[in-house]
Amino acid sequence: MKKSTQKKKFMFNLAQPHGDKLAALLDNNKLPPTEKSRVNQAIEHYINWLETLKNISGDLKVVPEMVSHLTSYKRYIDLELIFDSDNDFLYCEKGQLKLDKSIIEEFIPILVTTVFADSLKDKELSFGPTQCFSSLRFESSLKVSPKGGGMSIRAKDQDFAISRKIFLKASHKKDFKESTSREANIAYVAAECKTNLDKTMFQEGKATALDVKLSVPGAKYFLLCEWLDMSPISSSLTAIDEILILRKAKRLSSNIRSAFSTVQGRKKNRASFVKHLDDNPFAPEVFLRFLTEIEGMIGKDELDEDDVLSRGYF
């Protein structure tokens, strides 16, 4: 798979986390030899999926079509590649392999840059998974005065971010002699992508959202989950802007999933898994809600006095 060729097909230079996971899986020495041909087939499906998405252009009206292709491709990976395997490796190790989660991570930047291509192309922004600025500190004291005040940047991995590079320089000298330089990414929109959202992940999201907002007060933070795996908790008292359930459904119960850990169990209970997938496709309206939030941030930066006075608020 020639990843560099695929990257050139989009207007923006996007990472390929899912493609990278497939390539790594093929090279995984724990992968049963009988699975290699199936993984190669999956890579062909992946390339065709990217090609299909590349040929779609337009505004918010294209969202249902793109989400439909996401549903079809993810069904193939979840069901035909992983669930239907005659070995237990792919299913039992899917949490470590992250094949399913990385599909969403790769799709969201493609969706955003397709819908807002004209609005975003000249803004020198990056889209996709990256490390983003979290905090700045100076590791120095009255006794110890390192170069640049010991400037140190803390960064946090984000599954999806709309970000921009920033370069920082610090020195105790006015002319910046003996300085220290650092670079980071500032996240304006950040999202954590989860296959199943549980209470532990919700708590982690609260902490990350607060870090994002403290460093960039105008930023927005979202939790995107495929399936809900907890009782809903209000996010209104947290720094999370919104929690979006991409399939608008709960995860299969644990007593049903427990049978899936063996080949025999998956074959016997395949119908229940297929029904759950097909009854709960990805919901275009949830993706539209996420995109509408981004659209509101792309507009003009300065307030117009006439607009403010006509509305009566700002």
C-alpha positions as CSV (number, residue, x, y, z in Angstrom):
1,M,0.0,0.0,0.0
2,K,1.5,3.3,-1.1
3,K,0.4,5.6,1.6
4,S,2.0,8.7,0.1
5,T,0.0,8.3,-3.1
6,Q,-3.2,8.2,-1.1
7,K,-2.3,11.4,0.8
8,K,-1.9,13.4,-2.4
9,K,-5.5,12.6,-3.5
10,F,-7.0,15.1,-1.0
11,M,-6.6,18.9,-1.0
12,F,-5.3,18.7,2.6
13,N,-2.4,16.6,3.8
14,L,-4.2,14.2,6.1
15,A,-2.8,11.5,8.3
16,Q,-3.9,7.9,7.7
17,P,-4.2,6.3,11.2
18,H,-6.4,3.5,9.9
19,G,-4.3,2.8,6.9
20,D,-1.2,2.7,9.2
21,K,-3.0,0.2,11.6
22,L,-3.8,-2.1,8.7
23,A,-0.2,-2.0,7.4
24,A,1.1,-2.6,11.0
25,L,-1.3,-5.5,11.3
26,L,0.1,-7.1,8.2
27,D,3.6,-6.9,9.6
28,N,2.5,-8.2,13.1
29,N,4.4,-11.4,13.9
30,K,1.5,-12.6,16.0
31,L,-0.9,-12.5,13.1
32,P,-1.8,-16.1,12.1
33,P,-0.4,-16.9,8.6
34,T,-3.9,-17.8,7.4
35,E,-5.1,-14.2,8.1
36,K,-2.5,-12.5,5.9
37,S,-4.5,-12.9,2.7
38,R,-7.6,-11.5,4.4
39,V,-5.7,-8.5,5.7
40,N,-4.4,-7.8,2.2
41,Q,-8.1,-7.9,1.0
42,A,-9.0,-5.5,3.7
43,I,-6.2,-3.1,2.5
44,E,-7.7,-3.2,-1.0
45,H,-11.1,-2.4,0.5
46,Y,-9.5,0.5,2.4
47,I,-7.9,1.9,-0.7
48,N,-11.2,1.7,-2.6
49,W,-13.0,3.4,0.3
50,L,-10.5,6.3,0.3
51,E,-10.9,6.6,-3.5
52,T,-14.7,6.8,-3.1
53,L,-14.5,9.5,-0.5
54,K,-12.0,11.4,-2.5
55,N,-14.4,11.7,-5.4
56,I,-17.1,13.3,-3.2
57,S,-17.2,17.1,-3.0
58,G,-19.6,19.6,-1.8
59,D,-21.1,21.2,1.3
60,L,-23.2,19.8,4.2
61,K,-25.5,18.1,1.7
62,V,-22.8,15.4,1.0
63,V,-22.8,14.3,4.7
64,P,-25.4,11.5,4.3
65,E,-23.6,10.0,1.3
66,M,-20.2,10.1,3.1
67,V,-21.6,8.6,6.3
68,S,-23.3,5.8,4.3
69,H,-19.8,4.9,2.9
70,L,-18.5,5.0,6.5
71,T,-21.2,2.6,7.6
72,S,-20.5,0.1,4.8
73,Y,-16.8,0.1,5.2
74,K,-16.8,-0.2,9.0
75,R,-19.4,-3.1,8.7
76,Y,-16.9,-4.9,6.5
77,I,-14.0,-4.4,9.0
78,D,-16.1,-5.2,12.1
79,L,-17.9,-8.2,10.6
80,E,-16.1,-9.7,7.6
81,L,-12.6,-9.1,8.7
82,I,-12.7,-9.3,12.5
83,F,-15.9,-11.1,13.6
84,D,-15.9,-13.8,10.8
85,S,-12.3,-14.7,11.3
86,D,-11.6,-18.4,11.9
87,N,-9.0,-17.4,14.4
88,D,-9.5,-15.6,17.7
89,F,-6.6,-13.2,17.3
90,L,-8.3,-10.3,15.5
91,Y,-11.4,-10.3,17.8
92,C,-9.6,-10.8,21.1
93,E,-6.9,-8.3,20.3
94,K,-9.0,-5.6,18.6
95,G,-8.7,-3.3,21.5
96,Q,-4.9,-3.3,21.1
97,L,-4.9,-3.3,17.3
98,K,-7.4,-0.3,17.2
99,L,-8.6,-1.2,13.7
100,D,-12.2,-0.1,14.5
101,K,-11.4,3.1,16.4
102,S,-8.9,4.3,13.8
103,I,-11.6,4.3,11.1
104,I,-13.4,7.1,12.8
105,E,-10.1,8.9,13.4
106,E,-9.4,8.8,9.7
107,F,-12.9,9.6,8.5
108,I,-13.6,12.7,10.6
109,P,-10.7,14.8,9.0
110,I,-11.8,13.7,5.5
111,L,-15.4,14.7,6.3
112,V,-14.5,18.1,7.7
113,T,-12.1,19.1,5.0
114,T,-14.5,17.9,2.3
115,V,-17.4,19.9,3.6
116,F,-15.4,23.1,4.5
117,A,-12.8,22.8,1.8
118,D,-13.2,26.4,0.5
119,S,-13.4,28.0,3.9
120,L,-10.4,26.2,5.4
121,K,-7.9,26.0,2.5
122,D,-6.0,29.2,3.2
123,K,-5.9,29.2,7.0
124,E,-2.7,27.1,7.5
125,L,-4.5,24.6,9.7
126,S,-3.9,20.9,10.3
127,F,-6.6,18.3,10.6
128,G,-6.5,14.9,12.3
129,P,-4.8,13.2,15.2
130,T,-1.9,15.1,16.7
131,Q,-0.3,16.3,20.0
132,C,-1.7,19.7,21.0
133,F,-0.5,22.3,23.5
134,S,-1.7,21.7,27.0
135,S,0.4,23.9,29.3
136,L,3.6,25.9,29.6
137,R,5.9,26.0,32.6
138,F,9.4,27.2,33.5
139,E,11.6,24.7,35.3
140,S,13.9,27.2,37.1
141,S,14.4,28.7,40.6
142,L,16.5,31.3,42.4
143,K,19.3,28.8,42.6
144,V,19.0,27.3,39.2
145,S,18.5,29.5,36.1
146,P,18.7,27.3,32.9
147,K,18.7,28.8,29.4
148,G,15.3,30.3,28.5
149,G,14.1,30.0,32.0
150,G,13.8,26.2,31.5
151,M,10.7,26.7,29.4
152,S,8.9,23.4,29.0
153,I,5.7,22.6,27.0
154,R,3.2,19.9,28.0
155,A,1.3,18.4,25.1
156,K,-1.7,16.0,25.0
157,D,-2.6,13.5,22.2
158,Q,-5.9,14.3,20.5
159,D,-7.7,11.8,18.3
160,F,-8.9,14.7,16.2
161,A,-8.0,18.3,16.2
162,I,-8.2,21.4,14.0
163,S,-5.0,23.0,15.0
164,R,-2.3,25.5,14.0
165,K,1.4,25.5,14.7
166,I,2.8,27.9,17.2
167,F,6.5,28.7,17.9
168,L,7.6,29.9,21.3
169,K,10.9,31.4,22.3
170,A,12.1,32.4,25.8
171,S,15.2,34.0,27.2
172,H,16.4,36.0,30.2
173,K,18.0,38.4,27.7
174,K,16.2,41.2,26.0
175,D,17.9,40.4,22.7
176,F,17.0,36.7,23.1
177,K,20.6,35.5,23.5
178,E,20.8,32.2,25.2
179,S,17.2,31.4,24.3
180,T,15.2,28.3,24.2
181,S,12.7,27.6,21.4
182,R,9.8,25.2,21.4
183,E,7.0,24.4,18.9
184,A,3.5,23.1,19.5
185,N,0.0,22.8,18.0
186,I,-2.8,24.9,19.3
187,A,-6.1,23.0,19.1
188,Y,-9.2,25.1,18.2
189,V,-11.4,22.1,17.9
190,A,-10.5,18.9,19.7
191,A,-12.3,15.5,19.9
192,E,-11.7,12.2,21.5
193,C,-13.0,9.3,19.4
194,K,-14.2,6.3,21.4
195,T,-15.7,3.0,20.2
196,N,-17.5,2.5,23.5
197,L,-17.9,5.4,26.0
198,D,-17.9,4.3,29.6
199,K,-17.6,6.3,32.9
200,T,-13.8,6.1,33.1
201,M,-13.5,7.5,29.6
202,F,-16.0,10.2,30.5
203,Q,-13.9,11.3,33.5
204,E,-10.7,11.3,31.4
205,G,-12.6,13.4,28.8
206,K,-13.6,15.9,31.5
207,A,-9.9,16.4,32.5
208,T,-8.7,16.7,28.9
209,A,-11.4,19.2,28.0
210,L,-10.4,21.4,30.9
211,D,-6.8,21.3,29.8
212,V,-7.8,22.3,26.3
213,K,-10.0,25.2,27.5
214,L,-7.4,26.5,30.0
215,S,-4.8,26.8,27.2
216,V,-7.1,28.0,24.5
217,P,-10.3,29.5,26.0
218,G,-12.1,29.8,22.6
219,A,-11.6,26.2,21.8
220,K,-14.3,23.5,21.7
221,Y,-13.9,19.9,22.9
222,F,-16.1,17.0,22.0
223,L,-16.4,13.3,22.9
224,L,-17.4,11.2,19.9
225,C,-18.4,7.7,20.6
226,E,-19.7,5.0,18.4
227,W,-21.7,3.2,21.1
228,L,-22.8,4.4,24.6
229,D,-21.6,2.1,27.3
230,M,-22.8,4.0,30.4
231,S,-25.8,5.8,31.8
232,P,-25.9,9.3,30.4
233,I,-24.3,12.0,32.6
234,S,-24.8,15.7,32.0
235,S,-21.8,17.4,30.5
236,S,-23.1,20.9,31.3
237,L,-21.0,21.2,34.4
238,T,-17.8,20.1,32.6
239,A,-15.6,21.7,30.0
240,I,-16.9,19.2,27.4
241,D,-19.0,21.0,24.8
242,E,-20.9,18.0,23.8
243,I,-20.9,14.2,23.8
244,L,-22.0,12.8,20.4
245,I,-23.2,9.2,20.0
246,L,-22.5,8.4,16.4
247,R,-24.9,5.5,16.0
248,K,-27.4,6.8,18.5
249,A,-27.4,3.4,20.3
250,K,-26.0,1.5,23.3
251,R,-23.3,-1.2,23.1
252,L,-24.4,-4.8,23.1
253,S,-24.8,-6.1,26.6
254,S,-21.9,-7.9,28.2
255,N,-23.8,-11.2,28.5
256,I,-24.2,-11.3,24.7
257,R,-20.7,-10.1,24.0
258,S,-19.2,-12.8,26.2
259,A,-20.0,-15.4,23.6
260,F,-18.0,-13.7,20.9
261,S,-14.6,-14.5,22.3
262,T,-14.3,-17.8,20.5
263,V,-14.8,-18.8,16.9
264,Q,-17.6,-21.2,17.8
265,G,-19.4,-18.5,19.9
266,R,-19.2,-16.0,17.1
267,K,-20.6,-18.4,14.5
268,K,-23.4,-19.4,16.8
269,N,-24.3,-15.8,17.7
270,R,-23.5,-14.1,14.4
271,A,-27.1,-13.1,13.7
272,S,-27.4,-11.0,16.9
273,F,-24.2,-9.1,16.0
274,V,-25.3,-8.5,12.4
275,K,-28.7,-7.3,13.6
276,H,-27.1,-4.8,16.0
277,L,-24.9,-3.4,13.3
278,D,-27.6,-3.1,10.7
279,D,-30.2,-1.8,13.0
280,N,-27.9,1.0,14.1
281,P,-26.0,2.6,11.2
282,F,-24.0,5.8,11.7
283,A,-26.5,8.7,12.0
284,P,-25.8,11.5,9.5
285,E,-27.7,14.0,11.7
286,V,-25.2,13.5,14.6
287,F,-22.2,14.2,12.2
288,L,-24.1,17.2,10.9
289,R,-24.5,18.5,14.5
290,F,-20.7,18.2,15.0
291,L,-20.1,20.0,11.6
292,T,-22.5,22.8,12.5
293,E,-20.5,23.5,15.6
294,I,-17.4,23.8,13.5
295,E,-19.1,25.9,10.9
296,G,-20.0,28.4,13.6
297,M,-16.3,28.8,14.5
298,I,-15.2,29.4,10.9
299,G,-17.2,32.6,10.4
300,K,-15.8,36.1,10.5
301,D,-13.7,37.0,13.4
302,E,-14.7,40.5,14.1
303,L,-18.1,41.6,15.4
304,D,-20.1,44.0,13.1
305,E,-21.6,46.8,15.0
306,D,-24.8,46.9,12.8
307,D,-25.3,43.2,13.3
308,V,-24.8,43.5,17.0
309,L,-27.3,46.3,17.3
310,S,-29.9,44.6,15.1
311,R,-29.7,41.5,17.3
312,G,-29.4,43.4,20.6
313,Y,-26.7,41.2,22.0
314,F,-23.1,40.1,21.5
